[in-house]
Amino acid sequence: MSSIEHIENHEALIEDFYYRTIERGENYISLEKLQELKEKGITTEQFLDHVSSRCNYLFHGSQEDIDSLTSNNGKIFASDTAAIAIMRSIYSNRGVNLKYPYVIDSEHPLVLEIEPLEGDEVSSNERGFVYCIHSDGFKNEPEGSWQYVKEDDGVEIAISVETEKEDFVYPVEISKEVS
């Protein structure tokens, strides 16, 4: 099978899964359900990217299982990059500085650097959640980055996708120096 046929096959499998789940009204995709795609070599990131392109969604990653996305400061943050949302669903910035590029390209690949604060330990969750949200009203800020911001106290979640640590396939470096 050529690489083009392989890509087309993956796209067809993702579209079929999308149709059987989201198009039929499912708004929660569990790890168990995603296993069907993973067994065929399709990643959670690939599935989320497909959903985003089909529905014009942005993503919000969280370690918390929530029913609605709310803000205490009047701003909702989201990403157009599934990998960022997956990362934020697994890694918290509590007690650490998370460093990663705002623009991801060949010159600035996605690498997560974790810098522990004094006396704090680096931790991550084994599971998390990526929330797909409608992009209406969001502004790309800073322009050209993966980050989008909407001034609002809350945004409706369209689809919840459960993630696991293995879904974040990018390098993670832990800084030995404490700030």
C-alpha positions, 0 to 999 in steps of 0.5 A: 500500500502506497503512503497516499493509499495509507493516508486515504485509508486512515481518513476513511476509517476516521470518517467512518468512526466520526459518522458512527459516533459524533454524527449519531449524537454521541458527545462523549468519546471514551478511551475504550471507544477510541481504542477501536481507532488506536488498534488501526494505527490512528491516534487521538490527535489525528481523530481530534484534528479530523473533528476540528476540520469537519466542525470548525472546533477549537480544543480545551484540554483539562485534567478535570471531567467537567460539564461546562467550560467556565472562567473566573477571569472572563476569558476562555482559552482554547487551541486549534492544535490538538497536541496542545490540548492533549498536553494540557489534559495530562500535564498541569501547571500547578507547582511547575512552569510549563514551557512550549512554543506558541508557534509550532513549525519545523523551526519550533517543534513541540517540546514540553519543558517542565520546570519545577518550582522550589520544593514542588514535584513534577506530576502528570495525570494518566488520563484527562479530557479534551473538550471540543468547543465552537470557535465562534467569538474566539480570537487568535492571540497572539496572532499566528499562534495555536492559542485562541481567546474569547472574552466570556464567562462560559462556553458550551462543550460540544464534544468531550474526548477522554485522553491518556498519557500515551496520547501525548507523543512529543518530547517531555524534558524536566528541568533540573534547575529550580526557579 
